Amino acid sequence: MATDLIRSRRQANWTRYLPGQKKGHYESFFQRANHPTRPLAFWIRYTIFSPHERPADALGELWAVYFDGENGRHVTVKKEVPFQQCSFSTEGFSAKIADAFLENRKLKGEAASGGRQISWNLQFAGQENPLFFLPLNLYETGLPKAKSLVGLPLAVYNGLLTVDGREIAITDWVGSQNHNWGSRHTDQYAWGQVAGFDADPDSFLEVATARIKIGPFWTPYMTPLVLCHQGEEFALNGLTQIFRARGMFDYFTWKFRSETDSVCVEGTITAPKEAFVGLNYYNPPGGSKHCLNTKIASCQIKFTRKLQGRTDDVEIFSTKHRAAFEILTNDRDHGIEISA
């Protein structure tokens, strides 16, 4: 195995932020998981935010959302503390925001805002290697300014959530542990993830459609995609490939397609407006972005293996309500209430 890949896997969850650095920075470790059969999910995020040229104003942000697709009532909370009350390891997997902590295989904490409260005491396990959403060499370069990876795909969570005083047992909920960072948020994107399809529980999808603004000009949409299926990883994320791929989204349906000489992956991720919560993300250069966030979306994938001289092998797999779907935007007319 290549030395770079071994090192990258070992350091996948090491913090990139250096306390006191003047360059603006955000960095998040987030966990998310779905109930095995019901439209229920959680999302918990440990975040560093440091505004450009103002390291003394750096914050630790603790976020949590409980999605209840059965009654449409989702609970969102956020806690902010000065970075002096936080610690994030640059040589291991460890994050602490006030009394809340995240370590390899466990997390515990509590946050309250807007009259709502969520606490958690969870453990997670899994055997998968980290999934790199970008080619390895791009994690050490200045562009793109936002990086992301999946520290543990198909993570299995157990423990307890308490949502507004109601205890919710978490028993073998499947999701992922994730890590992202950068000097600024991507200008506009849709991001999606499926940690196990309904009839293909060992398959994993990570996909995005994004564009950035350079001065007054927008780049074309770029669509990186990684699909793990039947023990193989199909990484359609090279620079040429992401510009050749197609992706288009609105409120709240997203279609994408990426094709090579050997495979084609095309899919749709969608959710009703009522499945989303709205979050306000500070941007290190200044201002903020709105994140429209659900973890109970539906997804259908058509996966084609091209077989020379033979009929192509086509598979369809889907999930009714186990897909993550986020839209990041400057638009303020999306119709989703910002709850944290």
C-alpha positions in Angstrom: 0.0 0.0 0.0 1.3 3.4 -0.9 3.0 5.4 1.9 0.9 8.5 1.2 -2.3 6.5 1.6 -1.2 4.9 4.9 -0.2 8.3 6.3 -3.4 9.9 5.1 -5.6 7.3 6.7 -3.7 7.5 10.0 -4.0 11.3 10.1 -7.6 11.5 8.7 -9.0 12.9 11.9 -6.1 15.1 13.0 -7.1 18.7 13.4 -5.7 21.1 10.8 -6.3 24.3 12.8 -3.4 25.8 14.7 -4.5 28.0 17.6 -3.6 31.7 17.0 -3.2 31.4 13.3 -4.2 34.6 11.5 -5.6 32.9 8.4 -9.3 32.3 8.7 -10.4 28.8 9.3 -13.4 26.5 9.9 -13.1 22.8 10.9 -15.8 20.3 11.8 -16.0 16.8 13.1 -19.6 15.6 12.6 -21.4 12.4 13.3 -24.7 11.4 11.8 -26.8 8.2 11.8 -30.2 6.9 10.8 -32.6 4.6 12.5 -32.5 1.2 10.8 -36.1 1.3 9.5 -37.9 4.5 10.7 -37.4 8.1 9.3 -35.4 9.2 12.4 -31.9 10.6 12.4 -29.4 12.6 14.4 -26.5 15.0 13.4 -23.9 16.2 15.9 -21.1 18.6 15.0 -18.0 19.8 16.9 -16.7 22.9 15.1 -13.9 25.4 15.2 -14.6 28.8 13.7 -11.8 31.4 13.5 -12.4 34.6 11.6 -9.7 35.9 9.2 -7.1 38.1 10.9 -9.0 37.8 14.2 -7.8 34.6 16.0 -8.7 36.1 19.4 -12.3 35.8 18.4 -12.1 32.1 17.6 -15.0 30.0 18.8 -16.0 26.4 19.5 -19.4 25.6 18.2 -21.4 22.6 19.3 -24.4 21.7 17.1 -27.0 19.0 17.3 -30.2 18.2 15.3 -32.7 15.4 15.9 -34.8 14.7 12.8 -38.2 13.2 13.3 -39.8 12.4 9.9 -42.7 10.7 11.6 -44.2 13.9 13.1 -42.2 16.5 11.2 -41.0 18.1 14.4 -37.2 18.5 14.3 -35.1 19.8 17.2 -32.1 22.0 16.5 -29.6 23.4 19.1 -26.3 25.2 19.1 -23.8 26.2 21.8 -20.9 28.7 21.3 -17.9 29.0 23.6 -14.6 30.9 23.4 -11.9 28.8 21.8 -9.9 29.0 25.1 -12.5 26.5 26.5 -11.8 24.0 23.7 -9.1 21.6 22.7 -8.6 19.8 19.4 -5.7 17.4 18.9 -3.4 17.9 16.0 -1.8 14.5 16.5 -4.8 12.3 17.2 -8.5 12.1 17.1 -9.8 14.2 20.0 -12.1 17.2 20.3 -13.4 19.0 23.4 -15.8 22.0 23.5 -16.5 23.0 27.1 -17.6 19.8 28.7 -18.6 18.0 25.5 -16.0 15.6 24.0 -15.4 13.5 21.0 -12.8 10.8 20.9 -12.1 7.7 18.8 -15.3 5.6 19.1 -17.3 7.8 21.6 -18.8 11.2 22.1 -20.7 12.8 25.0 -22.2 16.3 25.4 -25.1 18.6 25.7 -26.3 21.8 24.0 -29.3 24.0 24.4 -30.7 27.1 22.6 -34.1 28.6 21.7 -35.7 26.7 24.6 -34.7 23.3 23.2 -32.1 20.9 24.5 -30.3 17.8 23.2 -27.7 15.7 25.1 -25.9 12.6 23.9 -23.8 9.7 25.2 -22.9 7.6 22.3 -20.4 5.0 21.1 -19.6 4.1 17.5 -17.8 1.3 15.8 -16.9 0.1 12.3 -14.3 -1.6 10.2 -14.2 0.6 7.1 -11.1 2.6 6.0 -11.4 6.4 5.7 -13.0 7.5 2.4 -11.2 10.5 0.7 -13.7 12.6 -1.3 -10.8 14.4 -3.1 -7.7 12.9 -4.7 -5.1 12.6 -1.9 -2.7 15.3 -3.3 -5.4 18.0 -3.1 -5.6 17.7 0.7 -2.3 19.4 1.0 -2.8 22.2 -1.6 -4.3 25.7 -1.4 -7.2 24.7 -3.7 -9.9 23.8 -3.2 -10.2 26.0 -0.1 -12.7 23.5 1.5 -11.7 19.9 2.1 -13.7 16.9 3.3 -13.4 13.2 4.1 -15.3 10.4 5.8 -13.3 9.2 8.8 -15.5 6.1 9.3 -18.1 5.1 6.6 -20.9 2.8 7.8 -20.3 3.7 11.4 -22.7 1.9 13.8 -23.9 4.0 16.8 -25.3 2.9 20.1 -26.2 4.8 23.3 -28.6 7.4 24.3 -30.0 10.7 23.1 -32.1 13.0 25.3 -34.2 15.4 23.3 -36.2 18.0 25.3 -36.2 15.6 28.2 -37.3 12.6 26.2 -34.9 9.7 26.2 -34.3 8.0 22.8 -32.4 4.7 22.7 -29.9 4.6 19.8 -29.5 0.9 18.9 -27.4 0.0 15.9 -28.2 3.2 14.0 -25.9 3.4 10.9 -24.2 6.5 9.6 -20.7 8.0 9.4 -18.1 10.0 11.2 -16.9 12.9 9.1 -14.2 15.6 9.0 -14.1 18.8 6.9 -12.1 22.0 7.1 -11.0 25.1 5.1 -10.3 28.8 4.9 -13.7 29.6 3.5 -16.9 27.8 2.8 -17.6 26.7 -0.8 -19.8 29.4 -2.4 -22.6 27.1 -3.4 -23.1 23.4 -3.1 -25.4 20.4 -2.7 -23.9 17.6 -0.6 -25.2 14.1 -0.2 -24.4 10.9 1.5 -26.0 7.4 1.9 -24.6 5.1 4.6 -26.3 1.9 3.5 -29.1 1.6 1.0 -32.3 -0.1 2.0 -31.6 -3.4 0.1 -27.8 -2.8 -0.1 -26.7 -2.1 3.4 -23.0 -2.3 2.7 -22.9 0.2 -0.1 -21.9 3.8 0.6 -22.3 7.0 -1.5 -20.6 10.4 -1.1 -21.5 13.1 -3.7 -21.5 16.8 -4.2 -22.3 19.4 -6.8 -20.6 22.7 -6.2 -19.4 25.9 -7.8 -17.2 28.8 -6.6 -17.1 32.4 -7.4 -13.8 34.0 -8.7 -14.3 37.8 -8.6 -17.5 38.5 -10.5 -17.5 35.1 -12.3 -18.9 31.7 -11.4 -17.1 28.5 -12.3 -19.1 25.7 -13.9 -20.7 23.2 -11.6 -18.3 20.4 -10.4 -19.6 17.0 -9.3 -17.2 14.7 -7.4 -18.6 11.3 -6.5 -17.4 8.2 -4.7 -19.4 5.0 -4.6 -18.4 2.0 -2.5 -20.3 -1.1 -3.7 -19.7 -4.8 -3.3 -16.2 -4.3 -2.0 -15.1 -1.9 -4.7 -14.5 1.8 -4.5 -15.5 3.8 -7.6 -13.8 7.2 -7.1 -15.1 9.6 -9.8 -13.4 12.6 -8.3 -10.4 13.5 -10.6 -10.3 17.1 -11.7 -11.2 16.4 -15.3 -13.9 14.0 -14.3 -15.7 16.4 -11.9 -16.1 19.0 -14.7 -17.3 16.3 -17.1 -19.9 15.1 -14.7 -23.4 16.7 -14.5 -25.2 17.9 -11.5 -28.2 20.3 -11.0 -30.2 21.0 -7.9 -33.0 23.3 -6.7 -35.3 23.4 -3.6 -35.4 20.4 -3.0 -34.4 18.0 -5.7 -31.0 17.1 -7.0 -30.0 15.1 -10.1 -26.4 14.0 -10.9 -24.6 11.8 -13.3 -20.9 10.9 -13.7 -19.6 8.5 -16.4 -16.3 7.0 -17.3 -15.3 4.4 -19.9 -16.1 1.6 -17.4 -19.0 2.8 -15.2 -21.8 5.3 -15.0 -23.5 6.5 -11.8 -26.6 8.6 -12.0 -28.9 9.4 -9.2 -31.6 11.6 -7.6 -31.7 12.9 -4.0 -34.8 14.6 -2.9 -36.8 15.5 0.2 -39.8 17.7 1.0 -39.4 21.1 2.5 -40.7 19.9 5.8 -37.7 17.5 6.2 -35.1 20.4 6.4 -33.8 22.6 9.1 -32.0 25.9 8.4 -28.6 26.6 9.9 -26.4 29.8 9.8 -22.7 29.0 9.1 -20.2 31.8 9.8 -17.7 32.2 7.0 -14.1 32.9 7.9 -13.6 35.8 5.4 -16.8 37.4 6.8 -20.5 37.1 6.5 -22.4 33.8 6.7 -24.0 31.1 4.6 -27.3 29.3 5.1 -27.1 25.5 5.3 -30.4 23.7 4.5 -29.9 20.4 6.1 -31.8 17.1 6.3 -30.7 13.6 7.1 -33.9 11.8 6.1 -34.0 12.4 2.3 -34.6 9.7 -0.3 -32.1 8.6 -2.9 -32.1 6.4 -6.0 -29.0 5.3 -7.9 -28.6 3.7 -11.3 -25.2 2.0 -11.4 -24.0 0.7 -14.8 -20.9 -1.4 -15.4 -19.9 -1.2 -19.1 -19.0 -4.6 -20.4 -17.2 -4.6 -23.8 -18.9 -7.0 -26.2 -21.6 -7.9 -23.7 -24.8 -6.4 -22.3 -24.1 -3.8 -19.7 -24.6 -4.7 -16.0 -27.2 -2.3 -14.5 -28.2 -2.1 -10.9 -30.7 0.1 -9.2 -30.5 0.7 -5.5 -32.3 3.2 -3.3 -33.3 4.4 0.2 -36.6 5.8 1.2 -35.4 8.1 4.0 -31.7 7.4 4.9 -29.9 9.9 2.7 -28.2 13.1 3.9 -28.9 16.2 1.7 -27.5 19.6 2.4 -27.6 22.8 0.3 -25.2 25.7 1.1 -26.3 29.1 -0.3 -26.3 32.9 0.0 -29.9 32.9 -1.1 -32.3 34.1 1.6 -35.5 33.2 -0.2 -35.3 29.4 0.3 -38.3 29.3 2.6 -36.6 27.4 5.4 -36.6 28.9 8.9 -33.1 29.4 10.4 -33.3 27.6 13.7 -29.6 27.9 14.9 
